Amino acid sequence: MRVFRVAMLIGLTMTPVSVPAFAQGLMPGFKLNESKELSEEEKAQAKANEDAARAARAKIPDAKASNDPWATVRTEPAAKSAKAKSTAK
């Protein structure tokens, strides 16, 4: 009888762990990697969207200088001041 109780306890404790795994296979109508044939209009629209995105990315300017608002206030670069502090000790 004791073995039966232990088996039941193990079964009851493992059930909540295995329930999410069963739920993954129960989604009707949702399939991964299922390719859909696109019509000519949809292909043209996708190409137009891709071209518009490429044109928008081309308009983004390159970062030329750092955006440091305190650059004009500092008397010397931060790297030199850090070295000066370490040598002063």
PEUR-V613989 format. One record per helix or strand of 3 or more residues. SS is the DSSP state (a for helix, b for strand). FROM is the first residue (numbers start at 1). TO is the last residue. If there is no record, write none. Layout:
ss/from/to
SS/FROM/TO
SS/FROM/TO
This chain:
ss/from/to
a/2/26
a/40/58
a/78/88
